[in-house]
Amino acid sequence: MQRYDLDVSRLIEIFTKEKLENIVKTHRNILKKINNKKYAFSNVSDNNLEIESKSLYYFITYVYMLEESFSINSFKVLELVSEISMLIIHPFQHFLLANYENKDEMNTPAKNLQLQIGLCEGVEKLQRILSKESMEKFWTYFNKYYNEVLEGANLFKLNHVGKIKNYTEEDIFSISVGLNAHSKIVLPILAGINNEFDKISLLEKSLDHYYVAHKLFLDLKIWKKDLEREFYTPILTEVIMAHKNAIHDKEKIMDLLYGNNYDEKYLIKANREVEKALFLCGSNAPCQKSLRSIQSRINLLLYDFRTLKGEPKRIYPYIESNKEYSGEDIKKQIADSVKWILNQSKSGYPELTHWGVFLHPYGFTGEEQALPGDVYYRSYLLNLMFSMKNNSAITNAYFEKELNYLENRKHRYFKEGWGHFPDLPEIPPDIGTLGEIILNAVAARDVTLLKYTKELVDKIISQNPNKDGTINYWLTEKDQKGFFNSISSVKCIYIRTLLKKMYKNPVISANAQFIYALIILDYNKYSEVIENVYSSILSKQNPDGSWKDYYFTGVHFAIWQILRCTKQLNRFNSQIRLSLKYLLESQHDNGAWGQVFGDPKESSYAILSLIEILELSRNKIVMNETEKKAIVSSIHKGIIYLMSSATGSYWHGVDFGEIQIKKISTEPADFIEYRSATLTTAVSAYALNRFYSYMEHSIEGETIKSLLAN
């Protein structure tokens, strides 16, 4: 990418090439006007108004990021809005800095007069493009944001600049929003052009959560600088007050920061604020990409901190699970979670979309630097929803809409199939996504889609087998040499390595997904390939009872995929008994499964796996009553954890997959992971739904009921 006269390292992750060029063009035009003294305020004093290039870029970024939520299709209008935003927002920023950093030189009469004249000129230009009614609404929002700036900046200056006082949650929110509220001025300007003020509310809330996440991230990233400036942010205040530490003892603060997990506490909170922002930004792609970008940086910082502690793991917060829940409690949680998921569907599941975004200078060679991918996860989510269709809130219209979306998202660069990134030429369709599409077609009884997938399956079986009996993950007609040549242009060496690994080695969970779909589709027709793949998968089991996998985080997803195939095939063998041993022994004291403290995603898959084994044992006398009771007890503890880890109607996001990247072998690896509250909630609700159904219709369910009752 060409060099620009502004910082574009993050912009390439947010905007398309065309939009990025427009931003740069706008940036240059506005700077040119300032330098040519075309603004009245430039002649007020001998000192011309100076505006940092980077500050101007931020103003313009918000304009181009938010405009996608409004009905604006003119570059000239956006350029004018950017100019107006600069003139109006700059006084806001000046006021903010004067209150936040207490710099006397910013309060000089000449500077203030310049800014006031600039504000007046911006308002005058705005009046030319907005109606009288829209201008009145604009002033209402202007006053609202001004008060937010005033409250946040003064709260921080009076209580936390040079002073150490406890923060409340309200303090953190007010300060974070107040220090950034000036940028929200873009919203009523864009809304006023076509009188779309009804769209502002959700975007305001989305931005507010983003501000909180970004502030927490910066507090941890630049805490040493804040300490020197006596800016006592929440983390510094908590560390110093809790441990009565010498204020400027950086070494001691660093030890406390990492040793007492303050870094995890605040970065996990930042991640959850990003989740909330994603729920509210709708289908606005630049907003989604911007949020995923900051989330990626939050996760990398968290990983760095854990590496310093010798503990580079994704940690979900510890959850106490000592409360009992009735069957009605579980039923209500399922219903509330389904409604929450359906509510996300109204805006096209914004939080479910993941992006092919790689930190600069990594990247693919596609037409854009960042491309959306939601086909696999959306098809997987739809299957979970089909499995819960007994819930009255899920309508046929919902299934039709989602299925239609998936049918129209076939891969753009390949003749047949679906893939994680259908608009990215370097990554072909895959069998994991196809397996989920097949299950959707069967559940919906979609004759056209079933015919298409059956034809594709026949081709895959003849073209994609591996020597070990498994199926190649990628749906490509190229041989190994041809495939490796086709991805040689991918810039990121670890992406190339991952693609090669997934070509040469079987992706266990995806193979299990695929043959499970074939079992449901037509076992008799595909029995040979099903049996070959199943036998091969079992032979690759680890000594501890788990399976090694690529991309997907954790081990319980693969275990569940294999066990549900086993249940459908009505088999019980030594590998299944070894997996059962692993499941029972890997459960934590709080009832969860997963690394460190466990998490709801891994716990859900473990619970589902144990239910598959119980249902399988119903058809075969393979376990004694003591073993069954151990499984029932384990499920019971897991359900209590799962219910306890919910936040109202949903569960916070857990990593579902990750890609490891690094440029050279001597530097630590970075991870780009995909986490989703929507998927975590769907998997957790599905596990509860399966559990509730089993509890109602099985002998073991009576035991579970009695455990819940007691």
C-alpha distance (Angstrom), angle and dihedral (degrees) to the residues before:
residue distance angle dihedral
M1 . . .
Q2 3.78 . .
R3 3.80 119.8 .
Y4 3.80 115.5 -102.6
D5 3.79 131.2 -163.0
L6 3.80 90.6 -113.1
D7 3.78 135.6 55.2
V8 3.81 106.6 -84.2
S9 3.80 99.7 162.5
R10 3.82 90.8 109.6
L11 3.79 97.0 29.5
I12 3.80 92.4 69.0
E13 3.80 87.6 61.8
I14 3.80 92.7 52.1
F15 3.80 109.4 37.4
T16 3.77 138.6 47.4
K17 3.79 117.2 -112.1
E18 3.81 91.6 -103.5
K19 3.80 94.2 50.4
L20 3.79 91.7 44.6
E21 3.81 89.7 54.9
N22 3.82 89.5 50.7
I23 3.81 90.7 52.0
V24 3.77 91.5 50.9
K25 3.81 91.2 47.2
T26 3.81 91.5 50.2
H27 3.79 90.9 46.9
R28 3.80 92.0 53.2
N29 3.81 93.9 45.9
I30 3.81 93.7 52.2
L31 3.80 92.8 46.2
K32 3.80 88.9 49.2
K33 3.81 91.3 53.7
I34 3.80 91.3 49.9
N35 3.79 92.3 47.9
N36 3.81 91.5 48.1
K37 3.83 89.8 53.4
K38 3.79 93.4 -121.5
Y39 3.79 91.4 146.5
A40 3.81 118.8 83.7
F41 3.78 93.5 -132.2
S42 3.80 92.2 61.7
N43 3.84 89.9 75.2
V44 3.80 98.3 47.2
S45 3.78 93.7 94.4
D46 3.77 140.7 3.2
N47 3.79 88.5 -97.2
N48 3.79 109.8 75.5
L49 3.77 117.4 -140.1
E50 3.77 109.2 -90.7
I51 3.75 123.1 -155.5
E52 3.77 121.4 -178.5
S53 3.77 114.5 -116.9
K54 3.81 89.4 -132.3
S55 3.82 92.9 52.6
L56 3.77 91.0 50.8
Y57 3.78 90.2 50.6
Y58 3.81 89.8 55.2
F59 3.83 91.8 53.0
I60 3.80 91.1 50.1
T61 3.80 93.0 44.3
Y62 3.81 91.1 59.6
V63 3.81 91.0 49.8
Y64 3.80 93.9 52.9
M65 3.80 93.6 38.1
L66 3.82 95.0 52.8
E67 3.80 100.3 35.9
E68 3.82 91.0 80.6
S69 3.82 88.2 71.2
F70 3.82 90.9 59.3
S71 3.81 135.0 58.6
I72 3.80 98.6 -99.9
N73 3.79 121.0 130.4
S74 3.80 103.3 160.6
F75 3.79 123.1 99.3
K76 3.82 90.6 -160.2
V77 3.80 90.7 56.4
L78 3.80 90.9 48.9
E79 3.79 91.1 49.3
L80 3.81 89.8 52.4
V81 3.81 91.5 46.2
S82 3.81 88.9 51.6
E83 3.80 90.5 52.2
I84 3.81 92.3 47.9
S85 3.81 91.2 45.9
M86 3.79 91.0 53.2
L87 3.82 91.8 51.2
I88 3.80 93.8 47.6
I89 3.82 100.9 35.7
H90 3.79 95.8 47.1
P91 3.84 93.4 69.4
F92 3.79 87.4 48.6
Q93 3.78 90.7 53.2
H94 3.81 90.9 45.8
F95 3.79 90.8 53.4
L96 3.78 90.4 46.7
L97 3.80 94.3 51.5
A98 3.80 92.4 44.9
N99 3.81 90.3 55.1
Y100 3.79 96.9 36.3
E101 3.80 100.5 45.0
N102 3.81 98.7 23.2
K103 3.81 94.2 -135.3
D104 3.80 109.2 171.3
E105 3.79 93.6 -162.0
M106 3.79 89.0 66.5
N107 3.81 90.8 62.6
T108 3.81 97.4 60.3
P109 3.85 114.6 133.1
A110 3.80 92.7 -120.5
K111 3.81 92.5 51.7
N112 3.80 92.4 47.1
L113 3.79 92.3 48.0
Q114 3.78 91.5 49.7
L115 3.78 90.9 52.3
Q116 3.81 93.8 46.6
I117 3.79 91.7 51.3
G118 3.80 89.5 47.1
L119 3.80 89.9 51.9
C120 3.80 90.8 49.6
E121 3.79 91.7 50.3
G122 3.81 90.6 49.2
V123 3.82 91.4 50.7
E124 3.80 90.8 47.6
K125 3.81 90.7 53.8
L126 3.80 90.4 45.9
Q127 3.82 91.9 54.1
R128 3.80 88.8 59.6
I129 3.80 93.0 62.1
L130 3.84 102.3 32.5
S131 3.79 129.4 67.6
K132 3.81 121.1 -120.2
E133 3.81 90.2 -103.8
S134 3.80 92.0 50.2
M135 3.81 90.9 48.9
E136 3.80 90.5 54.0
K137 3.80 89.9 52.6
F138 3.78 90.0 45.9
W139 3.82 90.7 57.3
T140 3.81 90.3 50.4
Y141 3.80 90.4 56.2
F142 3.81 91.5 41.2
N143 3.80 90.1 56.8
K144 3.81 91.3 46.1
Y145 3.81 93.5 52.6
Y146 3.80 91.6 42.5
N147 3.81 89.4 56.9
E148 3.81 90.6 47.7
V149 3.81 90.1 52.5
L150 3.79 90.8 46.9
E151 3.80 93.7 48.7
G152 3.81 96.2 44.9
A153 3.80 97.9 42.8
N154 3.81 94.5 44.8
L155 3.80 93.2 44.4
F156 3.77 90.8 54.9
K157 3.81 95.5 41.2
L158 3.82 95.4 47.6
N159 3.80 98.4 40.8
H160 3.79 108.1 25.6
V161 3.80 111.9 24.4
G162 3.79 102.3 92.4
K163 3.80 91.1 -13.6
I164 3.79 130.6 89.0
K165 3.79 112.2 -143.2
N166 3.77 131.5 151.9
Y167 3.79 116.9 -94.9
T168 3.77 123.6 -135.5
E169 3.81 122.2 -152.7
E170 3.81 86.6 -106.3
D171 3.81 90.0 54.2
I172 3.79 92.2 52.6
F173 3.80 91.6 48.9
S174 3.83 96.1 44.4
I175 3.80 94.1 47.2
S176 3.81 94.6 44.9
V177 3.80 92.5 48.3
G178 3.80 94.4 39.8
L179 3.79 94.0 53.4
N180 3.81 89.6 54.3
A181 3.82 105.3 28.3
H182 3.83 92.2 102.5
S183 3.83 89.2 73.2
K184 3.83 90.8 60.4
I185 3.83 88.5 71.5
V186 3.81 84.9 87.4
L187 3.83 89.6 69.6
P188 3.86 100.5 65.5
I189 3.81 90.2 39.9
L190 3.82 92.0 55.8
A191 3.81 92.7 38.6
G192 3.81 92.7 50.4
I193 3.81 95.2 59.9
N194 3.82 92.9 71.8
N195 3.83 98.9 12.8
E196 3.83 94.6 -105.5
F197 3.78 98.4 147.6
D198 3.81 91.6 136.7
K199 3.82 88.0 73.9
I200 3.79 94.9 59.7
S201 3.80 101.6 76.9
L202 3.82 99.2 67.4
L203 3.80 92.7 40.2
E204 3.81 90.0 52.0
K205 3.79 90.4 53.4
S206 3.80 91.4 45.8
L207 3.81 91.1 52.3
D208 3.81 91.7 46.4
H209 3.81 91.7 56.4
Y210 3.80 89.4 45.7
Y211 3.82 90.3 52.8
V212 3.82 91.0 52.8
A213 3.82 92.5 48.7
H214 3.79 92.9 47.0
K215 3.81 93.1 47.1
L216 3.81 92.3 51.1
F217 3.79 89.5 47.7
L218 3.81 92.0 51.1
D219 3.81 92.2 44.7
L220 3.80 88.4 61.4
K221 3.77 96.6 37.3
I222 3.82 96.4 52.4
W223 3.81 101.8 23.9
K224 3.82 92.2 128.4
K225 3.80 91.0 56.0
D226 3.80 90.8 46.6
L227 3.80 89.5 51.2
E228 3.80 91.3 53.8
R229 3.81 91.5 49.2
E230 3.81 91.4 45.6
F231 3.80 91.4 -119.0
Y232 3.78 98.5 150.1
T233 3.79 104.0 -157.6
P234 3.84 123.2 -174.3
I235 3.79 94.8 -88.6
L236 3.82 94.9 47.4
T237 3.79 91.7 46.1
E238 3.80 92.8 49.7
V239 3.81 94.9 46.9
I240 3.80 94.2 46.2
M241 3.82 96.4 43.5
A242 3.79 96.9 42.1
H243 3.77 94.3 50.9
K244 3.82 101.2 29.0
N245 3.76 86.6 -125.8
A246 3.79 127.3 178.7
I247 3.80 102.8 -96.1
H248 3.80 98.2 -128.8
D249 3.80 98.8 36.1
K250 3.81 96.7 116.9
E251 3.78 95.0 176.1
K252 3.78 93.4 53.5
I253 3.80 92.1 44.9
M254 3.79 90.3 51.3
D255 3.81 91.1 51.6
L256 3.79 90.8 49.9
L257 3.80 92.7 43.4
Y258 3.80 93.2 57.8
G259 3.79 100.4 26.3
N260 3.79 94.2 55.2
N261 3.82 96.5 40.2
Y262 3.81 96.0 -118.7
D263 3.81 87.1 141.0
E264 3.81 91.1 58.2
K265 3.78 93.2 45.4
Y266 3.79 94.9 55.3
L267 3.82 98.1 36.6
I268 3.81 91.3 49.6
K269 3.81 87.4 51.4
A270 3.82 89.1 49.4
N271 3.81 90.1 52.1
R272 3.78 90.6 52.3
E273 3.80 91.2 50.7
V274 3.82 88.5 54.3
E275 3.81 88.6 52.7
K276 3.80 90.9 54.8
A277 3.80 91.1 47.3
L278 3.82 90.5 52.1
F279 3.81 91.7 51.5
L280 3.82 89.5 56.7
C281 3.80 105.1 40.1
G282 3.80 94.3 74.5
S283 3.79 119.9 -158.9
N284 3.81 93.8 -25.9
A285 3.81 100.2 134.3
P286 3.84 98.7 -163.7
C287 3.82 89.9 50.7
Q288 3.80 90.8 49.4
K289 3.79 92.0 48.6
S290 3.79 92.4 46.4
L291 3.80 90.5 52.2
R292 3.80 93.7 46.1
S293 3.80 87.6 48.6
I294 3.82 93.6 56.1
Q295 3.81 89.5 42.3
S296 3.80 89.4 55.0
R297 3.81 90.0 51.4
I298 3.81 91.1 47.8
N299 3.80 90.3 52.5
L300 3.79 92.9 47.0
L301 3.81 90.8 51.3
L302 3.79 90.0 48.2
Y303 3.80 89.5 50.1
D304 3.82 90.6 49.5
F305 3.81 91.5 52.4
R306 3.79 91.8 48.6
T307 3.79 90.7 48.5
L308 3.80 88.6 56.7
K309 3.79 87.3 55.5
G310 3.80 91.9 46.4
E311 3.79 89.7 -114.0
P312 3.81 110.0 105.6
K313 3.81 96.5 173.4
R314 3.80 135.5 125.3
I315 3.78 103.6 -112.3
Y316 3.79 123.5 -161.2
P317 3.83 111.4 -157.7
Y318 3.78 116.4 -92.1
I319 3.81 111.8 -97.7
E320 3.78 123.2 -156.7
S321 3.79 108.8 -141.0
N322 3.77 108.7 -174.5
K323 3.80 98.8 121.4
E324 3.81 121.3 100.8
Y325 3.82 121.5 -134.2
S326 3.77 129.4 -156.8
G327 3.78 125.9 -136.0
E328 3.80 88.5 -104.0
D329 3.83 90.3 54.1
I330 3.79 89.8 54.2
K331 3.80 92.6 45.8
K332 3.80 90.7 51.7
Q333 3.82 92.3 48.3
I334 3.81 90.1 53.1
A335 3.81 92.0 49.6
D336 3.81 93.3 47.0
S337 3.80 92.2 47.8
V338 3.80 93.2 49.3
K339 3.81 90.0 51.9
W340 3.80 89.5 49.4
I341 3.83 91.1 52.0
L342 3.81 91.6 47.7
N343 3.79 89.7 50.7
Q344 3.82 89.2 56.5
S345 3.81 89.4 53.3
K346 3.81 91.6 63.7
S347 3.80 90.4 74.3
G348 3.81 95.3 37.2
Y349 3.82 98.4 -94.3
P350 3.83 96.6 -72.9
E351 3.80 93.0 -177.9
L352 3.82 91.5 50.6
T353 3.80 93.6 61.1
H354 3.78 114.9 96.2
W355 3.77 122.6 -167.8
G356 3.78 134.0 -134.9
V357 3.79 88.7 -126.7
F358 3.77 122.4 147.3
L359 3.74 124.1 -173.4
H360 3.78 113.2 -100.5
P361 3.06 122.9 -63.5
Y362 3.82 91.5 24.9
G363 3.79 120.3 82.4
F364 3.76 150.9 121.2
T365 3.79 124.8 -93.5
G366 3.79 96.4 -115.5
E367 3.79 125.1 129.1
E368 3.79 89.5 -95.0
Q369 3.78 130.8 38.8
A370 3.81 92.1 -132.3
L371 3.79 125.9 35.9
P372 3.80 129.8 -179.8
G373 3.77 123.6 -115.8
D374 3.79 122.7 -173.4
V375 3.81 105.1 128.9
Y376 3.80 98.7 99.0
Y377 3.79 95.8 42.2
R378 3.79 93.3 41.6
S379 3.82 92.1 50.9
Y380 3.80 89.4 46.5
L381 3.81 90.5 49.5
L382 3.81 90.7 49.6
N383 3.81 90.5 54.9
L384 3.79 90.3 52.2
M385 3.80 88.9 50.7
F386 3.83 91.3 48.4
S387 3.81 86.8 54.5
M388 3.83 89.1 55.2
K389 3.80 96.6 42.9
N390 3.80 90.0 122.2
N391 3.82 83.8 79.5
S392 3.80 107.2 100.5
A393 3.82 93.0 -141.8
I394 3.83 92.0 68.0
T395 3.80 109.0 82.5
N396 3.80 132.2 -166.5
A397 3.80 87.6 -114.9
Y398 3.81 89.2 62.4
F399 3.81 92.3 52.7
E400 3.82 92.1 46.1
K401 3.80 92.4 50.3
E402 3.82 94.2 48.8
L403 3.80 94.0 43.9
N404 3.80 91.4 49.4
Y405 3.81 89.6 51.5
L406 3.81 91.9 52.6
E407 3.80 94.0 45.5
N408 3.80 88.8 56.6
R409 3.82 94.4 48.9
K410 3.80 99.4 72.5
H411 3.79 114.5 144.5
R412 3.78 112.6 -71.7
Y413 3.82 97.2 -150.9
F414 3.82 100.6 38.2
K415 3.79 128.7 64.8
E416 3.79 96.7 -127.2
G417 3.77 141.7 16.0
W418 3.79 141.2 31.0
G419 3.78 129.9 -87.6
H420 3.79 142.1 -175.5
F421 3.82 90.6 -102.4
P422 3.83 107.9 27.7
D423 3.82 93.0 178.6
L424 3.80 96.1 50.8
P425 3.84 113.9 93.0
E426 3.82 95.1 -159.3
I427 3.80 97.5 60.9
P428 3.82 116.1 60.9
P429 3.82 128.6 -153.3
D430 3.80 115.9 -77.7
I431 3.79 140.8 -147.2
G432 3.82 94.5 -120.7
T433 3.79 92.5 62.8
L434 3.81 91.4 41.3
G435 3.81 90.1 53.5
E436 3.80 90.9 55.5
I437 3.82 91.7 46.1
I438 3.82 90.2 52.4
L439 3.80 91.1 52.1
N440 3.80 89.7 49.7
A441 3.80 91.1 50.4
V442 3.83 91.4 50.2
A443 3.81 93.1 46.7
A444 3.82 91.9 48.1
R445 3.84 93.2 40.3
D446 3.78 87.5 -132.7
V447 3.83 102.5 174.7
T448 3.82 95.9 -167.7
L449 3.79 94.1 48.6
L450 3.81 91.8 44.7
K451 3.81 91.1 53.3
Y452 3.81 91.3 49.6
T453 3.81 94.3 47.8
K454 3.82 93.4 46.1
E455 3.81 90.4 54.6
L456 3.80 89.7 48.6
V457 3.82 92.6 48.2
D458 3.81 91.0 53.1
K459 3.80 89.7 53.6
I460 3.82 93.2 46.6
I461 3.79 93.4 50.9
S462 3.80 90.7 54.1
Q463 3.82 97.1 41.5
N464 3.79 108.5 29.7
P465 3.82 109.4 48.5
N466 3.81 119.3 128.4
K467 3.80 123.4 -143.1
D468 3.82 91.2 -109.4
G469 3.82 92.3 58.7
T470 3.81 97.7 -101.2
I471 3.81 126.3 115.3
N472 3.81 122.6 -107.7
Y473 3.81 109.7 -106.9
W474 3.82 95.0 -136.8
L475 3.81 120.7 68.5
T476 3.78 96.9 -138.6
E477 3.79 130.3 135.3
K478 3.82 90.2 -147.5
D479 3.78 122.7 103.8
Q480 3.81 119.5 -125.7
K481 3.80 94.8 -86.0
G482 3.80 92.6 46.0
F483 3.81 92.4 48.1
F484 3.80 93.0 48.6
N485 3.82 89.9 50.2
S486 3.82 90.7 49.8
I487 3.81 92.1 57.3
S488 3.81 96.6 41.8
S489 3.82 90.1 101.3
V490 3.82 92.6 61.3
K491 3.82 103.4 112.7
C492 3.78 99.0 -151.0
I493 3.80 109.4 79.9
Y494 3.81 93.6 -156.1
I495 3.79 92.2 52.7
R496 3.78 88.8 53.2
T497 3.80 89.3 47.8
L498 3.81 91.3 50.0
L499 3.82 92.1 49.4
K500 3.80 89.8 49.7
K501 3.81 93.1 47.3
M502 3.78 91.0 50.9
Y503 3.82 89.0 50.4
K504 3.81 97.0 47.8
N505 3.81 98.5 36.2
P506 3.80 128.6 49.6
V507 3.79 116.3 -106.3
I508 3.79 96.7 -135.7
S509 3.81 100.0 -158.8
A510 3.81 92.9 45.2
N511 3.82 91.8 50.2
A512 3.79 89.4 50.1
Q513 3.81 90.6 48.0
F514 3.78 90.3 50.2
I515 3.81 97.7 49.6
Y516 3.81 91.0 42.8
A517 3.81 86.9 58.0
L518 3.82 89.9 48.3
I519 3.82 91.2 50.1
I520 3.81 89.4 53.5
L521 3.81 92.5 41.8
D522 3.82 99.5 49.0
Y523 3.81 120.8 -32.7
N524 3.81 95.3 -176.9
K525 3.79 93.3 54.5
Y526 3.79 95.6 45.3
S527 3.82 99.8 30.8
E528 3.81 95.1 118.3
V529 3.81 95.9 54.5
I530 3.82 91.3 39.6
E531 3.81 92.5 54.2
N532 3.82 93.2 43.8
V533 3.81 93.4 50.9
Y534 3.80 93.2 42.3
S535 3.83 93.0 51.4
S536 3.79 91.2 46.8
I537 3.81 92.4 50.2
L538 3.80 92.4 50.7
S539 3.80 90.7 50.7
K540 3.82 90.7 58.0
Q541 3.80 95.7 58.3
N542 3.81 116.3 133.1
P543 3.83 117.7 -119.0
D544 3.83 90.2 -107.7
G545 3.82 92.8 58.0
S546 3.83 99.1 -100.7
W547 3.82 131.3 102.8
K548 3.82 130.8 -124.2
D549 3.78 113.3 -119.5
Y550 3.80 140.1 177.3
Y551 3.80 127.9 -124.8
F552 3.82 97.0 -6.3
T553 3.80 113.3 98.5
G554 3.79 120.7 -130.9
V555 3.81 127.7 16.5
H556 3.79 104.5 -106.9
F557 3.82 96.8 78.0
A558 3.82 90.9 63.1
I559 3.83 91.7 43.7
W560 3.80 91.2 53.4
Q561 3.81 93.5 46.3
I562 3.81 90.4 53.1
L563 3.80 94.7 43.3
R564 3.79 94.1 51.7
C565 3.84 88.2 52.7
T566 3.80 87.6 49.7
K567 3.79 91.8 51.2
Q568 3.83 91.6 49.7
L569 3.81 90.1 49.1
N570 3.82 89.9 46.3
R571 3.81 93.6 -130.6
F572 3.79 131.1 145.9
N573 3.79 117.5 -174.6
S574 3.79 142.8 153.1
Q575 3.83 91.9 -84.4
I576 3.80 91.1 57.2
R577 3.79 91.2 49.1
L578 3.82 89.4 50.6
S579 3.83 90.3 50.6
L580 3.79 89.5 50.2
K581 3.81 89.6 52.9
Y582 3.81 89.5 50.8
L583 3.82 92.6 49.2
L584 3.78 93.9 50.2
E585 3.80 95.2 44.8
S586 3.83 97.4 43.7
Q587 3.82 95.4 57.1
H588 3.81 113.6 112.6
D589 3.79 124.7 -129.1
N590 3.82 90.5 -103.8
G591 3.81 90.4 57.8
A592 3.81 96.7 -104.1
W593 3.79 132.5 121.6
G594 3.80 127.3 -146.9
Q595 3.79 136.1 67.4
V596 3.80 122.5 -37.2
F597 3.86 104.2 -16.5
G598 3.80 96.9 -0.5
D599 3.80 127.2 -120.1
P600 3.83 138.4 -128.5
K601 3.82 95.4 -105.5
E602 3.80 96.2 54.6
S603 3.81 90.2 39.6
S604 3.80 91.2 53.4
Y605 3.81 92.8 51.6
A606 3.82 90.7 47.2
I607 3.83 91.1 50.9
L608 3.81 90.8 47.9
S609 3.82 89.8 49.4
L610 3.80 92.5 52.2
I611 3.81 91.0 48.7
E612 3.84 89.3 51.9
I613 3.83 88.7 54.1
L614 3.81 92.5 48.1
E615 3.80 91.4 49.4
L616 3.80 90.2 46.7
S617 3.81 91.3 51.0
R618 3.79 89.0 54.8
N619 3.82 88.6 68.8
K620 3.80 95.9 40.4
I621 3.80 129.7 41.6
V622 3.79 95.1 -130.9
M623 3.81 103.9 127.3
N624 3.75 134.2 50.9
E625 3.80 124.2 -130.9
T626 3.83 92.9 -98.7
E627 3.81 90.6 58.1
K628 3.79 92.1 46.9
K629 3.79 91.5 50.6
A630 3.83 89.7 51.6
I631 3.81 89.6 54.1
V632 3.80 92.7 46.3
S633 3.81 91.0 49.8
S634 3.81 91.0 49.0
I635 3.81 92.2 50.4
H636 3.79 90.6 47.6
K637 3.82 91.9 54.4
G638 3.80 90.4 45.1
I639 3.80 93.0 52.4
I640 3.80 91.6 51.6
Y641 3.82 89.3 51.8
L642 3.80 91.5 47.8
M643 3.79 93.0 50.8
S644 3.83 91.2 45.2
S645 3.82 93.3 51.3
A646 3.82 94.5 56.3
T647 3.79 118.3 106.0
G648 3.77 101.7 -146.6
S649 3.80 107.7 -62.8
Y650 3.81 97.7 -9.1
W651 3.80 144.9 42.0
H652 3.79 123.9 -123.4
G653 3.78 116.5 -108.1
V654 3.79 124.7 -82.7
D655 3.81 126.7 -167.1
F656 3.81 110.9 -92.7
G657 3.78 98.1 177.4
E658 3.77 140.2 1.3
I659 3.77 139.9 -164.4
Q660 3.78 120.6 -151.5
I661 3.80 116.0 -141.4
K662 3.78 135.7 -178.6
K663 3.77 134.0 149.5
I664 3.80 100.3 -143.1
S665 3.78 132.2 20.6
T666 3.81 94.8 -117.7
E667 3.81 97.4 61.3
P668 3.82 125.1 79.3
A669 3.77 114.8 -95.6
D670 3.78 119.9 -106.1
F671 3.78 121.2 -147.2
I672 3.76 127.7 -142.2
E673 3.77 104.9 -164.0
Y674 3.75 133.7 -177.6
R675 3.79 115.7 -136.9
S676 3.78 127.1 174.7
A677 3.78 134.5 -174.9
T678 3.81 89.2 -166.1
L679 3.80 92.9 58.4
T680 3.80 93.8 39.3
T681 3.80 88.4 53.1
A682 3.81 93.4 46.4
V683 3.82 93.6 49.1
S684 3.82 91.9 45.9
A685 3.82 92.9 47.3
Y686 3.81 90.0 47.3
A687 3.82 91.2 51.5
L688 3.81 90.2 50.2
N689 3.81 89.9 47.1
R690 3.81 92.5 51.3
F691 3.79 89.8 46.4
Y692 3.81 93.2 48.9
S693 3.81 91.7 48.9
Y694 3.79 91.5 48.0
M695 3.78 91.3 46.9
E696 3.81 90.4 54.0
H697 3.81 97.3 46.0
S698 3.80 109.6 35.7
I699 3.78 141.3 68.7
E700 3.82 91.0 -122.6
G701 3.79 86.9 52.2
E702 3.78 89.2 68.0
T703 3.81 88.8 57.9
I704 3.80 90.5 49.6
K705 3.81 90.8 48.9
S706 3.77 90.4 53.7
L707 3.82 90.7 49.0
L708 3.81 90.4 51.6
A709 3.78 91.2 46.7
N710 3.80 91.2 53.4
